[in-house]
Amino acid sequence: MPDPTRRTVVCGLLAGLVAPVSLAACSSEKPAGGSSGSGGTPLAKLADVPVGSGAIVDGPSGKVLIVRPSENEVKGLDPVCPHAGVTVSKPAGGTITCPGHGSVFDAATGDRKKGPATTGLTPIPVKISGDSVVTA
């Protein structure tokens, strides 16, 4: 087999660089954080998040716990307990509990009320847009 020419090597390198870009451009997936025209990615219908409760939904970057402290207020929280990475429960009786080790968080704010977690749940910006909860 003869040695490759410089032209063959350069063409091979260019093909290797262009192929991934071409495949990415043909992908049917929407980019993360895409907008629905309402200022954010839709997460849930407002009717699916009762006042005083919440729902864990899929967001553009992972799960989101949406809590609804009052009729016209929603908050987004990362549902992963900062203590051991366990998914917390939906709000009940004004609190959110981690089933792993019993950490308790305030349902309206995500603030830590009782350990072993040493911090609260991480906020995720959300807002009400029409009849939906969307990323803010």
C-alpha positions in Angstrom: 0.0 0.0 0.0 1.5 3.4 -1.0 2.0 6.2 1.5 -0.9 8.7 1.6 -0.4 12.0 -0.1 -0.7 15.3 1.7 -4.0 15.9 -0.1 -5.4 12.6 1.2 -4.4 13.4 4.8 -5.8 17.0 4.6 -9.1 15.8 3.0 -9.5 13.1 5.7 -8.9 15.6 8.5 -11.5 18.1 7.0 -14.1 15.3 6.6 -13.5 14.4 10.3 -14.1 18.0 11.4 -17.1 18.7 9.2 -19.1 15.5 9.9 -19.9 16.2 13.6 -21.0 19.7 12.8 -23.2 18.5 9.9 -24.8 15.8 12.2 -25.5 18.3 14.9 -27.2 20.7 12.4 -29.5 17.9 11.3 -30.5 17.0 14.9 -34.2 17.2 15.6 -33.7 18.1 19.3 -34.6 21.6 20.5 -31.8 23.5 22.2 -32.0 23.7 26.0 -33.8 26.7 27.3 -35.9 27.2 24.1 -38.7 29.6 24.4 -42.4 29.0 23.7 -43.0 32.6 23.0 -44.3 33.2 26.5 -40.9 34.1 27.9 -39.8 30.6 28.9 -40.0 26.9 28.5 -43.5 25.6 29.6 -43.2 23.3 32.7 -46.8 22.6 33.8 -50.3 23.8 33.6 -51.1 26.1 36.5 -54.2 23.9 37.3 -51.9 20.9 37.8 -50.2 22.7 40.7 -52.8 23.2 43.5 -52.4 26.0 46.0 -50.4 24.8 49.0 -49.0 21.8 47.1 -46.6 21.2 44.3 -45.5 19.0 41.4 -42.2 17.6 40.2 -41.9 18.1 36.5 -39.2 17.7 33.8 -37.4 21.0 33.0 -34.9 21.9 30.3 -32.0 21.0 32.6 -33.5 18.3 34.8 -36.3 17.9 37.3 -38.1 21.0 38.8 -40.2 21.0 42.0 -42.9 23.7 41.4 -44.6 24.8 44.6 -47.6 27.1 44.7 -47.7 29.0 48.1 -50.7 31.1 47.0 -53.1 31.6 44.1 -50.8 34.0 42.1 -47.4 32.8 43.2 -45.2 29.9 42.1 -41.6 29.0 43.0 -39.2 26.5 41.4 -36.9 24.4 43.5 -34.3 21.7 42.7 -36.0 18.6 44.1 -32.6 17.0 44.9 -31.8 17.1 48.7 -28.5 18.9 49.2 -27.6 16.3 51.9 -27.4 13.0 50.0 -28.9 13.6 46.5 -32.3 11.9 47.2 -35.4 13.3 45.4 -37.6 15.1 48.0 -41.3 14.5 48.3 -44.0 16.9 47.1 -45.1 19.5 49.7 -47.5 18.5 52.4 -48.6 20.5 55.4 -46.3 23.4 54.5 -43.2 21.3 54.4 -41.1 19.3 51.9 -39.5 16.2 53.3 -36.5 14.2 52.1 -37.3 10.5 52.4 -33.6 9.6 52.6 -32.7 11.0 56.0 -35.6 13.1 57.1 -34.4 16.6 56.2 -37.4 19.1 56.2 -37.7 22.2 54.1 -40.2 25.1 54.0 -42.6 24.4 51.2 -43.0 28.1 50.3 -39.3 29.0 50.1 -37.2 25.8 50.1 -35.4 26.9 53.2 -34.0 24.3 55.5 -36.1 23.7 58.6 -34.4 20.5 60.0 -31.3 18.6 59.0 -29.2 16.6 58.4 -29.2 18.8 55.2 -27.2 22.0 56.1 -28.7 24.2 53.3 -32.1 24.7 51.7 -33.2 23.5 48.3 -31.7 25.4 45.3 -34.1 27.9 43.7 -34.9 27.6 40.0 -36.5 30.7 38.4 -40.1 30.1 37.3 -43.1 32.3 36.7 -46.8 32.2 35.8 -47.5 32.9 32.1 -51.2 32.7 31.3 -52.4 29.3 32.5 -48.9 27.8 32.6 -45.8 27.8 34.8 -42.7 28.5 32.6 -39.0 29.0 33.2 -38.2 32.6 34.0 
